[in-house]
Amino acid sequence: MRKGIGLHKVISFLQSFREEKGIAPSNGKYFLLPKLVIATNLMVIMQLFIDIFWGGESFIVYHLAFLVLLSIPFYFYQRKEDDLAHDILFLIQNTYIFLGCQLMSKSTGLVYFFFPIVVMVCLTPREENVLPFVVKLLIPIISLLYCSYTSSMLSVFSAMEHSGIELTALWINQCLAMLVTAMLVYIKVDQDRERTEELEAMLEKKVEAEENLIEQKEELSQVNTNLNELVCHMSHSLRGPIASLTGLLQLAKYEEELTAIKKYHQESEILVQRVDNFIKEVNAYHMAQKISNSRVGYISFQQLIREVHEQGKLKNIAMKDKIDFNFKLEMPDSIKLPILDIEIIIYNLVQNAFRFHDPQKQNPFVSVEMRLEAGQIVIKVEDNGVGIPQESLDHVFKMFYRADYSMMSTGLGLNLVKRRVDSLGGQIKVDSKLGEGSRFTVVLPDKFVSYLDYDETRYHDLIGKTDIYRAEVS
């Protein structure tokens, strides 16, 4: 009865190693079915009965001792010491099959069969390093060599001599052990190499995923910060005009003179227009932020500048304060560039120049110049407006920053320009003096020059002969 219970535990133990502890790879390439190990244990019991019925009493104790030893791995397994249980089971089974092979005649053929099977079945290629793996394989070989050159197992050799069994079986087993060991070491090294490559690939994917996650987290954090700043900025910027508008409405409410009421009405319209422009700028900034990859196409710069200048707001400012608007093009007019990016850059720079012009000057101007310089596209927007204080030059491209808080401005235009220039791999700088004016210079990299749609002859003909678009406003 106890033997049946022991066999059941052997089956459960081996299955738990295979299914729960990952003894073998999932593809089964290096794993032999646990039934082979079970067969080995059945052989022990069969040999025990053979010795009992055919007079092999001298080996009964040997077989019983082996069955008792099989209980040791289960003890450690129940204590959750799986590695130790596995190593002990490996050692016991290999030791037993080594002894069994020495006591069987080579004519039976079993000597060629049991040792390799037990080595391969007990082997579990789950070690992280090759060294512990090789040590396990060397255990039966060391046992063979030890028994070959010592008299520590005289009883075994004495039994072999009396039964007439040749010692050749010992050397056959030794050769088989070395062959199997070499084969399994090769399999282990190859498996480790494949596993290492898989782990490296998994690690790279995991690192990449973590980097993307961190980047997305930082972007989300920045978006939340910008959103909070935008809400605060809009609240602060709209509070003033709304308060002024409320005051004008209250004054008009109690005013009886028609002339005064009309004046309040005109001032209210101006305030409403300023608020409307502010909201439009915020909305335009929001829409521009959604542009990830601007469509690349051919741009006519002269047409673009005309469209920018003809916009009602800029045209009205130019007419009111007699601003001279100049455009100079020293490069082919039609170039293949990211369309929306270029439109955003030029429009916001020109609008900024018009907005901060100095109406007190006799000859206010805004000029736009575009040319090729050292293989790069250079865009310059210059004005002789109010200028920027020196202490503000390092901050003009920051979101919501305004050098002059008396102006109804979002502080988003130059920040948007900087973002689009950076997305194109370009650079932007500002030179300005308070009371003298400002000059913004955008330099786009030479990668866009390859898109130039012109031949060399036509290009030289264009230099110096391109029409200068000049808006004369009386």
HELIX and SHEET records of a PDB file:
HELIX    1   1 ARG A    2  GLU A   19  1                                  18    
HELIX    2   2 PRO A   34  PHE A   53  1                                  20    
HELIX    3   3 GLU A   57  PHE A   59  5                                   3    
HELIX    4   4 ILE A   60  LEU A   69  1                                  10    
HELIX    5   5 SER A   71  GLN A   78  1                                   8    
HELIX    6   6 ASP A   82  GLN A  102  1                                  21    
HELIX    7   7 LYS A  106  THR A  108  5                                   3    
HELIX    8   8 LEU A  110  TYR A  112  5                                   3    
HELIX    9   9 PHE A  114  CYS A  122  1                                   9    
HELIX   10  10 VAL A  130  TYR A  149  1                                  20    
HELIX   11  11 LEU A  154  SER A  163  1                                  10    
HELIX   12  12 THR A  168  TYR A  254  1                                  87    
HELIX   13  13 LEU A  258  GLN A  289  1                                  32    
HELIX   14  14 PHE A  301  GLU A  310  1                                  10    
HELIX   15  15 GLY A  312  ASP A  321  1                                  10    
HELIX   16  16 ILE A  339  ARG A  355  1                                  17    
HELIX   17  17 GLN A  390  SER A  392  5                                   3    
HELIX   18  18 GLY A  413  SER A  423  1                                  11    
HELIX   19  19 ASP A  446  TYR A  451  5                                   6    
HELIX   20  20 GLU A  456  LEU A  462  1                                   7    
SHEET    1   A 2 VAL A 296  SER A 300  0                                        
SHEET    2   A 2 SER A 334  PRO A 338 -1                                        
SHEET    1   B 6 GLN A 427  LYS A 433  0                                        
SHEET    2   B 6 GLY A 437  LEU A 444 -1                                        
SHEET    3   B 6 GLN A 376  ASP A 383 -1                                        
SHEET    4   B 6 PHE A 365  GLU A 373 -1                                        
SHEET    5   B 6 ASP A 324  GLU A 330  1                                        
SHEET    6   B 6 TYR A 469  ALA A 471 -1                                        
END                                                                             
